[in-house]
Amino acid sequence: MLKPSKKLSLALEAVTDIAFHGGTDPVQSQDIARRLNLPRRYLEQVMQQLVRAGLLKGVRGPRGGYRLARERRRISVGEIVRVVQGDTDLTGTALHNMIGGNEEQSAGSPLGAQVILPFFERTERELMQRLDEVSIEDLCQEARRAGLVGDQVRSADFVI
């Protein structure tokens, strides 16, 4: 099974958490870390990477935290993958690791060079195309369909 790296999974969960639980106030990293069951120190590294990439905005101060830099329907899963993966393409990492070798080994034979490698490159393009079609809004809707309740909805129950 194709499995995202821990860092990619964390970045995607953190952005979705902010979109799902966020309201008018920024979402504090300690709340995100608690919900994701992670050390805050590890989370901050990924959050800063997402801020530098323009997907999140960091808000300083005692009530500071993170907000989405754009509407959640305008942030795609593909963008987050590109931020976390950097210049490394999926064929060079996840898909390539899946076949258990490095590029020279896979492309060493005419079969590898002319069939297997192009297959994985094509698969990567198709996967990224699909990931670009899925927005953070789509993931939030899926969370609601799964019965999850965001903190903003939960706190709204007590404000009348």
C-alpha positions as a Markdown table, in Angstrom:
| # | Residue | x | y | z |
|---|---|---|---|---|
| 1 | Met | 0.0 | 0.0 | 0.0 |
| 2 | Leu | 1.2 | 3.5 | -0.9 |
| 3 | Lys | 1.6 | 5.3 | 2.4 |
| 4 | Pro | 2.5 | 9.0 | 3.0 |
| 5 | Ser | 5.5 | 9.9 | 5.0 |
| 6 | Lys | 4.9 | 10.8 | 8.7 |
| 7 | Lys | 5.8 | 14.4 | 7.9 |
| 8 | Leu | 3.4 | 14.6 | 5.0 |
| 9 | Ser | 0.7 | 13.0 | 7.0 |
| 10 | Leu | 1.3 | 15.4 | 9.9 |
| 11 | Ala | 1.2 | 18.5 | 7.6 |
| 12 | Leu | -2.0 | 17.4 | 6.0 |
| 13 | Glu | -3.6 | 16.6 | 9.4 |
| 14 | Ala | -2.4 | 19.9 | 10.8 |
| 15 | Val | -3.8 | 22.0 | 7.9 |
| 16 | Thr | -7.1 | 20.1 | 8.0 |
| 17 | Asp | -7.2 | 20.5 | 11.8 |
| 18 | Ile | -6.9 | 24.3 | 11.5 |
| 19 | Ala | -9.6 | 24.4 | 8.9 |
| 20 | Phe | -11.9 | 22.1 | 10.8 |
| 21 | His | -11.5 | 23.5 | 14.3 |
| 22 | Gly | -10.7 | 27.1 | 13.4 |
| 23 | Gly | -13.0 | 30.1 | 13.8 |
| 24 | Thr | -12.4 | 33.7 | 14.2 |
| 25 | Asp | -9.4 | 33.2 | 16.6 |
| 26 | Pro | -6.2 | 31.5 | 15.4 |
| 27 | Val | -5.8 | 27.8 | 16.3 |
| 28 | Gln | -3.1 | 27.4 | 18.9 |
| 29 | Ser | -0.3 | 24.9 | 18.2 |
| 30 | Gln | -0.8 | 23.3 | 21.7 |
| 31 | Asp | -4.4 | 22.4 | 20.7 |
| 32 | Ile | -3.3 | 21.0 | 17.4 |
| 33 | Ala | -0.5 | 19.0 | 19.1 |
| 34 | Arg | -3.0 | 17.6 | 21.7 |
| 35 | Arg | -5.5 | 16.6 | 19.0 |
| 36 | Leu | -2.9 | 15.0 | 16.9 |
| 37 | Asn | -1.2 | 13.4 | 19.9 |
| 38 | Leu | 2.2 | 14.8 | 19.0 |
| 39 | Pro | 5.0 | 16.7 | 20.7 |
| 40 | Arg | 4.5 | 20.4 | 20.0 |
| 41 | Arg | 8.2 | 20.8 | 19.2 |
| 42 | Tyr | 7.9 | 18.4 | 16.2 |
| 43 | Leu | 4.7 | 20.1 | 15.0 |
| 44 | Glu | 6.2 | 23.6 | 15.0 |
| 45 | Gln | 8.8 | 22.6 | 12.4 |
| 46 | Val | 6.2 | 21.5 | 10.0 |
| 47 | Met | 4.0 | 24.5 | 10.8 |
| 48 | Gln | 6.8 | 26.9 | 10.0 |
| 49 | Gln | 7.4 | 25.2 | 6.7 |
| 50 | Leu | 3.7 | 25.6 | 5.8 |
| 51 | Val | 3.8 | 29.3 | 6.9 |
| 52 | Arg | 6.9 | 29.9 | 4.7 |
| 53 | Ala | 5.1 | 28.3 | 1.8 |
| 54 | Gly | 2.1 | 30.7 | 2.2 |
| 55 | Leu | -0.4 | 28.0 | 3.2 |
| 56 | Leu | -0.7 | 29.1 | 6.8 |
| 57 | Lys | -0.4 | 32.4 | 8.6 |
| 58 | Gly | 1.3 | 32.5 | 12.0 |
| 59 | Val | -0.3 | 34.9 | 14.5 |
| 60 | Arg | 2.0 | 36.0 | 17.5 |
| 61 | Gly | 0.9 | 36.8 | 21.0 |
| 62 | Pro | -0.7 | 35.0 | 24.0 |
| 63 | Arg | -3.8 | 34.1 | 21.9 |
| 64 | Gly | -1.7 | 33.5 | 18.8 |
| 65 | Gly | -1.6 | 30.4 | 16.7 |
| 66 | Tyr | -2.2 | 29.6 | 13.1 |
| 67 | Arg | -4.8 | 30.4 | 10.4 |
| 68 | Leu | -5.2 | 29.3 | 6.9 |
| 69 | Ala | -3.7 | 31.8 | 4.5 |
| 70 | Arg | -6.5 | 31.2 | 2.0 |
| 71 | Glu | -10.0 | 29.8 | 2.0 |
| 72 | Arg | -9.9 | 26.1 | 2.6 |
| 73 | Arg | -11.5 | 25.4 | -0.7 |
| 74 | Arg | -8.5 | 27.1 | -2.4 |
| 75 | Ile | -5.8 | 24.9 | -0.7 |
| 76 | Ser | -5.3 | 21.5 | -2.4 |
| 77 | Val | -3.8 | 18.4 | -1.0 |
| 78 | Gly | -1.3 | 18.5 | -3.9 |
| 79 | Glu | 0.0 | 21.8 | -2.7 |
| 80 | Ile | 0.7 | 20.4 | 0.8 |
| 81 | Val | 2.5 | 17.4 | -0.8 |
| 82 | Arg | 4.7 | 19.7 | -2.8 |
| 83 | Val | 5.6 | 21.8 | 0.2 |
| 84 | Val | 6.5 | 18.8 | 2.3 |
| 85 | Gln | 8.2 | 16.8 | -0.4 |
| 86 | Gly | 10.1 | 19.8 | -1.8 |
| 87 | Asp | 11.9 | 19.2 | -5.0 |
| 88 | Thr | 11.8 | 15.5 | -4.5 |
| 89 | Asp | 9.1 | 13.9 | -6.7 |
| 90 | Leu | 7.0 | 11.1 | -5.6 |
| 91 | Thr | 8.7 | 8.7 | -8.0 |
| 92 | Gly | 11.9 | 9.5 | -6.3 |
| 93 | Thr | 10.5 | 8.7 | -2.9 |
| 94 | Ala | 7.4 | 6.9 | -2.1 |
| 95 | Leu | 6.6 | 5.1 | -5.4 |
| 96 | His | 10.3 | 4.4 | -6.0 |
| 97 | Asn | 10.7 | 3.0 | -2.5 |
| 98 | Met | 7.7 | 0.9 | -3.1 |
| 99 | Ile | 9.5 | -1.0 | -5.8 |
| 100 | Gly | 12.5 | -1.3 | -3.5 |
| 101 | Gly | 15.4 | 0.2 | -5.4 |
| 102 | Asn | 17.2 | 3.3 | -6.6 |
| 103 | Glu | 16.9 | 4.9 | -10.0 |
| 104 | Glu | 20.0 | 3.2 | -11.5 |
| 105 | Gln | 18.7 | -0.2 | -10.5 |
| 106 | Ser | 15.3 | 0.3 | -11.9 |
| 107 | Ala | 16.5 | 1.8 | -15.2 |
| 108 | Gly | 19.4 | -0.6 | -15.5 |
| 109 | Ser | 17.7 | -2.8 | -18.0 |
| 110 | Pro | 15.8 | -1.8 | -21.2 |
| 111 | Leu | 12.6 | -3.1 | -19.5 |
| 112 | Gly | 13.3 | -0.9 | -16.5 |
| 113 | Ala | 14.2 | 2.2 | -18.5 |
| 114 | Gln | 11.5 | 1.9 | -21.2 |
| 115 | Val | 8.6 | 0.4 | -19.3 |
| 116 | Ile | 8.9 | 0.4 | -15.5 |
| 117 | Leu | 10.3 | 3.9 | -14.9 |
| 118 | Pro | 7.9 | 5.6 | -17.3 |
| 119 | Phe | 5.0 | 3.7 | -15.7 |
| 120 | Phe | 5.9 | 5.1 | -12.3 |
| 121 | Glu | 6.4 | 8.6 | -13.7 |
| 122 | Arg | 3.0 | 8.4 | -15.3 |
| 123 | Thr | 1.5 | 7.1 | -12.1 |
| 124 | Glu | 3.0 | 10.0 | -10.2 |
| 125 | Arg | 1.6 | 12.6 | -12.6 |
| 126 | Glu | -1.9 | 11.0 | -12.3 |
| 127 | Leu | -1.6 | 10.8 | -8.5 |
| 128 | Met | -0.6 | 14.5 | -8.2 |
| 129 | Gln | -3.4 | 15.5 | -10.6 |
| 130 | Arg | -5.8 | 13.7 | -8.3 |
| 131 | Leu | -4.3 | 15.3 | -5.2 |
| 132 | Asp | -4.7 | 18.7 | -6.8 |
| 133 | Glu | -8.4 | 18.1 | -7.2 |
| 134 | Val | -8.9 | 17.4 | -3.5 |
| 135 | Ser | -9.2 | 20.5 | -1.3 |
| 136 | Ile | -9.0 | 21.0 | 2.4 |
| 137 | Glu | -12.7 | 21.8 | 2.3 |
| 138 | Asp | -13.3 | 18.4 | 0.8 |
| 139 | Leu | -11.5 | 16.8 | 3.7 |
| 140 | Cys | -13.4 | 18.9 | 6.2 |
| 141 | Gln | -16.7 | 17.7 | 4.6 |
| 142 | Glu | -15.5 | 14.2 | 4.9 |
| 143 | Ala | -14.7 | 14.7 | 8.6 |
| 144 | Arg | -18.3 | 16.0 | 9.1 |
| 145 | Arg | -19.7 | 13.0 | 7.3 |
| 146 | Ala | -17.7 | 10.8 | 9.6 |
| 147 | Gly | -19.4 | 12.4 | 12.5 |
| 148 | Leu | -16.5 | 14.5 | 13.8 |
| 149 | Val | -17.3 | 17.8 | 15.4 |
| 150 | Gly | -15.1 | 20.9 | 15.2 |
| 151 | Asp | -14.2 | 22.9 | 18.3 |
| 152 | Gln | -16.0 | 26.0 | 16.8 |
| 153 | Val | -19.3 | 24.0 | 16.5 |
| 154 | Arg | -18.8 | 22.5 | 19.9 |
| 155 | Ser | -18.2 | 25.9 | 21.6 |
| 156 | Ala | -21.1 | 27.4 | 19.6 |
| 157 | Asp | -23.4 | 25.0 | 21.5 |
| 158 | Phe | -22.6 | 26.9 | 24.7 |
| 159 | Val | -22.9 | 30.5 | 23.4 |
| 160 | Ile | -26.4 | 31.9 | 23.2 |
